[in-house]
């Protein structure tokens, strides 16, 4: 019985883990494109190919309101504010897979 409960607990935690692709599809894809190669609003650099640590750092800067790359600070602040730290880490890891 303990093994069953432990297995269910781990499965539940896995379901609660942030899904980087789902976050990207829901919040980022419309501006950055499905492959991350689109310049958001014709201004930003593509995100495809960025390192996860760089994306995570940028998201933290946008969220804090201290970053304004390509004049996108205000637009990105609203999007980044919706992300928890775990979400930011997950979506950053996903973006790093886009080549």
C-alpha positions in Angstrom: 0.0 0.0 0.0 2.8 2.4 0.9 4.4 1.8 -2.6 1.1 2.6 -4.3 0.7 5.8 -2.4 4.3 6.8 -3.0 3.9 6.2 -6.7 0.7 8.3 -6.8 2.5 11.1 -5.0 5.3 11.1 -7.4 2.9 11.0 -10.4 1.0 14.0 -9.0 4.2 16.0 -8.6 5.2 15.2 -12.2 1.8 16.5 -13.4 2.3 19.8 -11.5 5.8 20.3 -12.9 6.0 23.3 -15.3 5.8 22.3 -19.0 8.1 24.6 -21.0 6.6 23.8 -24.4 3.0 24.4 -23.1 4.1 27.7 -21.6 5.9 28.8 -24.8 2.8 27.8 -26.9 0.5 29.7 -24.6 2.5 32.8 -24.1 5.4 33.2 -26.5 4.5 31.5 -29.8 2.2 34.2 -31.0 5.0 36.8 -31.1 8.1 34.7 -31.4 6.7 32.1 -33.8 6.4 28.3 -33.3 10.1 27.8 -33.9 11.2 30.9 -32.0 12.8 32.4 -35.1 10.4 35.3 -35.5 11.2 38.9 -34.4 8.5 39.8 -32.0 6.5 42.8 -33.3 9.3 43.1 -35.9 11.6 44.5 -33.2 13.2 41.8 -31.1 15.9 39.3 -31.9 14.7 35.7 -32.4 14.8 33.7 -29.2 15.7 30.4 -31.0 19.2 29.4 -30.2 19.5 31.4 -26.9 21.0 29.6 -23.9 18.6 28.7 -21.1 20.5 30.8 -18.6 20.3 33.9 -20.8 16.6 33.5 -21.4 16.0 33.0 -17.7 18.1 36.1 -16.9 16.2 38.2 -19.5 12.9 37.0 -18.2 13.9 38.0 -14.6 14.9 41.5 -15.9 11.7 42.0 -17.8 9.7 40.8 -14.8 11.5 43.3 -12.6 11.1 46.1 -15.1 14.8 46.6 -15.4 15.3 45.3 -19.0 14.2 46.9 -22.2 15.9 45.1 -25.0 14.8 46.3 -28.4 12.2 48.6 -26.8 10.2 45.5 -25.7 10.4 46.0 -21.9 6.8 47.0 -21.4 5.4 44.3 -23.5 7.6 41.6 -22.0 7.1 42.8 -18.5 3.4 41.8 -18.7 4.2 38.4 -20.1 7.1 37.7 -17.7 5.0 38.8 -14.7 2.7 35.8 -15.3 5.6 33.3 -14.9 6.6 31.7 -11.7 10.3 31.0 -11.2 9.6 27.3 -12.1 7.7 28.4 -15.2 10.5 30.8 -16.3 13.1 28.0 -15.8 10.9 25.5 -17.8 10.2 27.8 -20.7 13.9 28.9 -20.8 15.0 25.3 -21.0 12.5 24.7 -23.9 13.6 27.8 -25.8 17.2 26.5 -25.6 16.1 23.5 -27.6 14.9 25.6 -30.5 17.6 25.8 -33.1 
